[in-house]
Amino acid sequence: MFDRRLIQNFDWVLLLLLLFIATISIINLYSATYAIRNAGGAQVFTKQIYWFSIGFIVLFIMTSFNYYRLERFANAFYFLSIALLILVLIAGKVTSGSQRWLGFGPISFQPSELAKISVVMVLARFFSEEGGYREYRLRDLGRPFILIGIPTLLILKEPDLGTAILVVVVSASIILFVKINRKSLLIIVLTALSVAPFIWLNLKEYQQKRIMTFIRPDKDLFGAGYHIHQSKIAIGSGQVWGKGFLKGTQTKLHFLPEQHTDFAMSVLAEEWGFIGAALLLCLYLLLILWGLNIAKDSKDKFGSITAIGIVAFIFWQVVINVGMVTGLLPVVGIPLLLFSYGGSSLISTMAAMGLLMNISMRRFMFQGSYIPKK
């Protein structure tokens, strides 16, 4: 029988925040592709509307079942994502030197997007299987490190440094949330610092150039530093109120590269200025705070940890992308979630938002109503 409490507890705040961000995204994408409408820009804009429509359908589907049941299937979903990551390395499409896409007829998607959600779910299951809350020692984290390491290495192999970094920092956020012994945390940090030179030597040449350009932005303004240099010009020229809708010169004259994907935020800042950019960031801040509130109110450990993982994805993608387009962080190719153009990223993000809404709607239920099979 349908529980009427689900309607009473429907999360209208979360839905409205997503609708506001989606509306700003579509308006911004229209402007970003306006100058190339005869060269495929109109198709990009139309596709994004389709993706958002599908995304909201996926969101409502993700609220239609009891999220407790996902705990049972977390491991299966994780191994499916690993299988797809291996498959993409064998038979994936190569685009711009990266092998990240799997194609099924006219449809293509990135398995790494599924992997991001699966890692959150499998970690939530691992940490929720033990009763109570305690500090984890280094020897307790062997299995989580393996669960994090396998998809991270496979994603790096594509190569996709940005998504790999995202998986690591989100996983680290979950581990910090469930509490880790201070001594163990210090050992992990020192170990990470000690392997940094090895990671540097194994980066692709263009990835090394991006990091060196971040350290010395004036070294190669028309080569590796071109993206960030043009992004800074666009953001700075917007000043307080912006140049106006469809009046951004960096965007209109195509000086700004990847203006509908990684640097979509730069388009907004040029046309709507500091006020427009601040408004969007405030919406993301409200989304993050609301997600933390959902995690706090969740009545079971699996739901709470899953919500924290989803909020961590929102937080880190916003921080890294905004830091990237403003020159505060190296360019690592992470789009602004729910804002940049992209089907796979948008659908997976909306699925995660649906799961977050699922947890919010069932916050009045207790874990005793469903006991997952191990």
C-alpha positions, 0 to 999 in steps of 0.5 A: 500500500502506498504510504501517504507520508511520502507525499507529505514529506516530499522535498520541495526545497530540494526540487526547487533548488534543482529547478532554479539551477537547471533554468540558469544552466539552460539560459547560460548554455543558450548564450554560450552556443548562440554565436555557433547556432548554425554550426551545431550550437542549436543542437547542443542547446536542444540536447541539454533540454532533453537531458534535463527532461530525462534527468528529472524523470530519473530523479522521480524514479529514484524516489519511487522505492525504499532506498534501504534496498539499495544497501543489498545491491551496493556491491553488485552495482559496484562490480558492474561499474568496474566491469564497465570501466574495464570494458571502456578500456578495451572497446571504448571510443577514443575522443581527444586522446582519451578513451572514456566513452562506451557507445550503444548505437546512437547513445554514448555514456561515461562509465566513470559517472556510474562509478562515482555513485557506486563508490559512495554506495559501497562505502556507505554499505561497508561503514553501515554494516558495523553497529554504532560509531567508532574511530577507524584505525588504519588496519580497519580501512584495508577493504575501503582503500581497495574499493576506492583504489580499483576504480580510481586506477581504471579511471586514471588509465583512460586517462581522466585525472579530474574524475579520478581526483573527484573519486578520491576526495569524495571517498576521503570526505566519507572516511573523515565523516565516519571518523578516523583515528588521528594517528592513522590520518597522519600516516595516510597524509604522509604516505600521500605526500611521499608518493606524490613524485611517483604520481607526477612522473606518471602523469601525461605530458599535457597534465604536467603542463597544466599543473606547471601553468597553474604554478607559473600562469604567465609562462605559456599564455598562448599554449597550455595557459590559454584556457585559464588566461581567457577565462580570467579575462572573461570573468574580470570583464564582467565586473559587478553587473556583467556585460548583459545577456548575449553580449559577452565578447570573450564568448561571442568571439570564441576566445573562451574555449570549452565555453559550454562545458568546463568553462560555462561558469566563465560565460555566466560571470562575463554576462551577469557579473559578480552578482550573477556568479554569486547568485549561482554559488548561493544556490549551490551553497543552499543545496549543500546545506540542505543535503547536510541537513538530510544526512543529519536527519536520516534515521539510519547509518547507510542513508546518512553516509550516502547523503554525505557522499552525494553532498561531497560530490556537489561540494568538490565539483563546485569547488574544483570547477570554480577554482579551475576557471578562476585560476585558483586550481589547475585545469583538470577537466571537471565540469560544473555539475547541473550547469555544464553541458553533458548527458552522462554527467547530468543523468548520473547527477540527477540520479544522485539527487533523486537518491538524496531526495529518497533519503529525505522523504523516508527520514521518518522511517527506521532501519528496522523496517528493512533489514538488508541481506548480507 
